[in-house]
Structure formats: C-alpha cells, structure tokens
C-alpha cells in the first residue's frame, strides 16, 4: 500500500528498548520525503520532536535517525530490487543496524540520540506520519514479515529468526 501502515500513537510502544525488522524489496528507486529529506521510509515514529526513522537515503544507504542532518548511522547499501532482510535494534543505549542478518554498525555505536519512549508521535511501517497523523512519505516497494519486538534482539537471534515465518 503506497500509504504504509499506521500502527498508532504509541511511538515505539513506549519501550525503552526494541527491535524492528522486515523483508523488503524495492520496486523503484523513487524516494519521497521524510523530515524534509529525500528518503524512502521503512518505519518511522513521527516527523516532529522525539521522532526518528529507519530509511533508505537517496544515495541508497540504510540509515537510522531523525533526518540526514541528525543521523545516528548510515551504512549498508541497498541499490537493487532484490529481497533483503533489514533490522534495527535499540537496547536502551546503543543502536544496531542489520542487513541480511549481518551487523552493519559497530558495537560501540552508542550516540546520545536516543529514541524517546514517552513520545506521542505516530508509528508507521513503510511511512512517516506527522503529529496529526498525515502521511509524510512512503517506502517505494514491498514489505513482508514485518515484526516489532519489545526488546533488543541479539545479532544471533536476528540471524536465526529472519527466515522463520510469522
């Protein structure tokens, strides 16, 4: 669905730590705006204060952050239209990014840009949403087996679970 999936106003479900993962397949390189930047949104918690997202930048890099100006990390490239498993975890102090089960961030990637568990921003898969719930960009592709966990999975868990159907 071009509008993504509205999950609700509970942001990251008010969790101090979490994991979000999905299988994705880009259907085009088209990119739409997330927080005023050209990004293809995989998931996002709002577009305003306390918001953050996991997205593919216009240069095909996977990234985590509020915007390209305030990114926590940008790294692995997804420039093709093959299926890829993507995951992001936050353990209360550190972010981890995974592509096809492999860690893309160093274990010491623990910047001060923590997500706010008390945010009232809307949470969406395949889209970002304004504080009023209006769609602000989307993922140009197909998303399957999306999962939101109430804890930070380990790299071994992501590798072991990525091919298991829900």
C-alpha positions as CSV (number, residue, x, y, z in Angstrom):
1,X,0.0,0.0,0.0
2,X,1.5,3.3,-1.0
3,X,0.4,4.9,2.2
4,X,2.2,2.5,4.5
5,X,0.6,1.1,7.7
6,X,-0.5,3.3,10.5
7,X,0.3,1.5,13.7
8,X,-0.8,4.0,16.3
9,X,0.2,6.9,18.6
10,X,2.3,4.7,21.0
11,X,5.5,5.6,19.2
12,X,7.9,2.7,19.8
13,X,5.1,1.2,22.0
14,X,6.6,3.2,24.9
15,X,9.5,0.8,25.2
16,X,13.0,1.6,26.4
17,X,14.4,-1.0,24.0
18,X,13.0,-2.6,20.9
19,X,13.7,-4.3,17.6
20,X,12.0,-3.7,14.3
21,X,12.6,-6.0,11.3
22,X,11.1,-6.8,7.9
23,X,11.8,-8.3,4.5
24,X,11.8,-5.5,1.9
25,X,12.0,-5.3,-1.9
26,X,12.4,-2.0,-3.6
27,X,10.2,-1.7,-6.7
28,X,11.8,1.5,-7.8
29,X,14.4,4.0,-6.8
30,X,11.8,6.6,-6.2
31,X,12.2,8.4,-2.9
32,X,9.8,10.5,-1.0
33,X,10.3,13.0,1.8
34,X,10.9,12.1,5.4
35,X,11.5,15.1,7.6
36,X,12.2,17.2,4.6
37,X,14.9,14.9,3.2
38,X,14.7,12.6,0.2
39,X,14.4,9.2,1.9
40,X,12.3,6.0,1.4
41,X,10.8,5.3,4.8
42,X,10.9,1.7,6.2
43,X,9.5,2.7,9.5
44,X,9.2,6.0,11.4
45,X,7.9,7.4,14.7
46,X,6.5,10.8,13.7
47,X,8.2,13.6,11.8
48,X,8.4,16.1,14.7
49,X,10.1,16.3,18.1
50,X,11.0,13.0,19.5
51,X,10.6,11.3,16.1
52,X,13.1,9.1,14.3
53,X,13.1,6.7,11.4
54,X,14.8,3.8,9.6
55,X,15.0,4.6,5.9
56,X,16.9,4.2,2.7
57,X,18.5,7.5,1.7
58,X,18.6,8.9,-1.8
59,X,22.2,7.6,-2.1
60,X,20.8,4.0,-1.4
61,X,22.3,3.8,2.2
62,X,20.3,2.4,5.0
63,X,20.1,4.9,7.8
64,X,18.7,5.5,11.3
65,X,17.9,8.9,12.7
66,X,15.7,11.9,12.7
67,X,17.0,13.2,9.4
68,X,20.1,13.1,7.3
69,X,21.4,16.1,9.3
70,X,20.8,14.2,12.6
71,X,21.6,10.6,11.7
72,X,22.7,8.0,14.2
73,X,24.2,5.8,11.5
74,X,24.2,5.4,7.7
75,X,25.9,2.5,6.1
76,X,24.9,-0.5,4.1
77,X,23.8,0.0,0.5
78,X,20.5,-1.3,-1.0
79,X,20.6,-0.2,-4.6
80,X,19.0,-3.3,-6.2
81,X,15.4,-4.6,-6.4
82,X,16.2,-8.0,-4.7
83,X,14.6,-9.1,-1.4
84,X,16.6,-8.1,1.7
85,X,16.1,-8.6,5.4
86,X,16.6,-5.3,7.3
87,X,16.5,-4.9,11.1
88,X,17.3,-2.2,13.6
89,X,17.6,-2.6,17.4
90,X,17.9,-0.3,20.3
91,X,18.9,-1.7,23.7
92,X,18.4,1.4,25.8
93,X,21.7,2.9,24.9
94,X,23.0,1.6,21.6
95,X,21.6,1.2,18.1
96,X,22.4,-1.7,15.8
97,X,21.6,-2.0,12.1
98,X,21.4,-5.3,10.2
99,X,21.2,-6.1,6.5
100,X,20.5,-9.8,5.6
101,X,21.4,-10.8,9.1
102,X,24.8,-9.2,9.2
103,X,25.6,-6.3,11.6
104,X,26.2,-3.0,9.8
105,X,27.1,-0.9,12.8
106,X,30.0,-1.2,15.3
107,X,29.1,-2.4,18.8
108,X,30.3,0.9,20.1
109,X,27.7,3.0,18.1
110,X,26.1,4.5,21.2
111,X,25.4,8.1,20.5
112,X,23.3,10.4,22.6
113,X,20.5,10.3,20.0
114,X,18.2,8.0,22.0
115,X,14.6,7.5,20.9
116,X,12.0,8.9,23.3
117,X,9.9,6.1,24.8
118,X,7.5,8.8,26.0
119,X,6.9,10.2,22.6
120,X,3.3,10.6,21.4
121,X,4.3,10.6,17.7
122,X,2.6,8.2,15.4
123,X,4.3,5.0,14.5
124,X,4.1,3.6,10.9
125,X,5.6,0.9,8.8
126,X,6.5,1.9,5.3
127,X,5.7,5.5,6.1
128,X,6.3,8.5,8.3
129,X,3.5,10.5,9.8
130,X,3.1,14.0,11.1
131,X,1.8,14.6,14.6
132,X,-1.7,15.0,13.1
133,X,-1.4,11.5,11.5
134,X,-1.0,12.7,7.9
135,X,1.3,10.6,5.7
136,X,4.7,12.1,5.0
137,X,6.4,9.8,2.5
138,X,6.4,6.1,1.9
139,X,8.6,3.1,1.1
140,X,8.7,2.5,-2.7
141,X,8.5,-1.2,-2.6
142,X,7.1,-4.3,-0.9
143,X,7.4,-5.1,2.8
144,X,6.8,-8.6,4.2
145,X,7.1,-10.3,7.6
146,X,7.4,-7.0,9.5
147,X,7.9,-7.5,13.2
148,X,8.2,-5.2,16.2
149,X,9.8,-6.7,19.3
150,X,9.6,-5.4,22.8
151,X,13.3,-5.9,23.4
152,X,16.6,-5.6,21.5
153,X,17.3,-8.9,19.7
154,X,20.9,-10.1,19.6
155,X,22.6,-10.5,16.2
156,X,22.4,-14.3,16.7
157,X,18.6,-14.0,17.2
158,X,18.2,-11.9,14.1
159,X,20.2,-14.3,12.0
160,X,18.2,-17.3,13.4
161,X,14.7,-15.7,13.2
162,X,14.9,-13.8,9.9
163,X,13.9,-16.8,7.7
164,X,11.1,-18.0,10.1
165,X,7.6,-17.1,9.0
166,X,5.3,-15.4,11.5
